[in-house]
Amino acid sequence: MLPPATFHILIALAAGERHGYAIAQDVAAATENSIKLSPGTLYRSLQRMLEQGLIVESGGDERRRFYRITPEGESAVREESRRLAAMVRLAEARGL
């Protein structure tokens, strides 16, 4: 099970490499502003994801670091997507 911030960051990076601010903007736009990653949450999550091998730094300059998803990150987000879809199917089957 992935933390929500990690899930949304991986979804954003599945579309291509991004820097931190672009990731936060993508997550906000994709969730119609229901999820807004604070800088602290975003950069702590990115650091943890780097350590877990879910993402890698893919360059940048002195102002920005860019990140991209790894095959392990793609696998993790696919597995989490399947898990969430199964939960929705269960809820729907129960009339919710």
Secondary structure per residue as TSV (DSSP state, phi and psi in degrees):
chain	resnum	aa	ss	phi	psi
A	1	M	-	360.0	126.1
A	2	L	-	-92.9	142.9
A	3	P	-	-61.5	147.9
A	4	P	H	-53.2	-42.7
A	5	A	H	-61.3	-43.4
A	6	T	H	-62.0	-45.2
A	7	F	H	-57.3	-49.3
A	8	H	H	-67.3	-36.2
A	9	I	H	-64.9	-44.2
A	10	L	H	-63.7	-39.2
A	11	I	H	-61.2	-43.8
A	12	A	H	-62.1	-42.0
A	13	L	H	-75.6	-17.9
A	14	A	H	-64.1	-23.4
A	15	A	T	-83.4	-8.8
A	16	G	S	139.4	166.7
A	17	E	-	-65.9	147.9
A	18	R	E	-148.5	159.8
A	19	H	E	-94.4	168.7
A	20	G	H	-53.6	-48.9
A	21	Y	H	-62.8	-39.6
A	22	A	H	-65.6	-35.6
A	23	I	H	-62.0	-49.0
A	24	A	H	-60.2	-41.0
A	25	Q	H	-65.4	-42.0
A	26	D	H	-62.4	-44.6
A	27	V	H	-62.8	-44.9
A	28	A	H	-61.7	-44.5
A	29	A	H	-66.0	-43.0
A	30	A	H	-66.5	-27.1
A	31	T	T	-105.5	15.3
A	32	E	T	51.1	43.2
A	33	N	T	65.1	15.0
A	34	S	S	-77.9	-21.4
A	35	I	-	-124.1	117.9
A	36	K	-	-121.7	113.4
A	37	L	-	-80.2	120.2
A	38	S	-	-70.1	158.1
A	39	P	H	-55.6	-39.5
A	40	G	H	-62.5	-48.0
A	41	T	H	-63.0	-45.1
A	42	L	H	-60.4	-52.7
A	43	Y	H	-74.9	-30.1
A	44	R	H	-65.7	-42.6
A	45	S	H	-63.4	-45.2
A	46	L	H	-60.2	-42.4
A	47	Q	H	-63.1	-44.3
A	48	R	H	-64.1	-40.2
A	49	M	H	-67.3	-35.4
A	50	L	H	-61.8	-46.5
A	51	E	H	-63.3	-33.1
A	52	Q	H	-83.7	-8.0
A	53	G	T	79.5	16.1
A	54	L	S	-79.5	-26.7
A	55	I	E	-139.4	165.1
A	56	V	E	-135.0	154.9
A	57	E	E	-74.8	138.1
A	58	S	E	-124.4	33.8
A	59	G	E	113.0	-159.8
A	60	G	E	132.8	-165.4
A	61	D	-	-138.3	-165.1
A	62	E	S	-69.5	-17.4
A	63	R	S	-95.7	-32.1
A	64	R	-	-138.9	144.8
A	65	R	E	-109.1	137.1
A	66	F	E	-104.9	148.7
A	67	Y	E	-128.6	150.4
A	68	R	E	-139.5	155.3
A	69	I	E	-76.6	145.9
A	70	T	-	-99.3	168.6
A	71	P	H	-56.6	-35.4
A	72	E	H	-65.5	-38.8
A	73	G	H	-65.5	-41.5
A	74	E	H	-61.6	-43.1
A	75	S	H	-62.4	-43.6
A	76	A	H	-64.2	-41.7
A	77	V	H	-73.2	-32.9
A	78	R	H	-65.1	-45.0
A	79	E	H	-62.0	-42.3
A	80	E	H	-66.6	-37.3
A	81	S	H	-62.6	-42.3
A	82	R	H	-63.6	-42.1
A	83	R	H	-62.1	-45.2
A	84	L	H	-66.0	-40.1
A	85	A	H	-61.7	-39.9
A	86	A	H	-63.7	-38.3
A	87	M	H	-65.1	-40.8
A	88	V	H	-64.9	-43.7
A	89	R	H	-59.1	-41.7
A	90	L	H	-62.6	-46.5
A	91	A	H	-61.3	-43.5
A	92	E	H	-64.0	-37.9
A	93	A	H	-64.8	-25.2
A	94	R	T	-93.9	9.7
A	95	G	T	81.0	17.8
A	96	L	-	-98.8	360.0
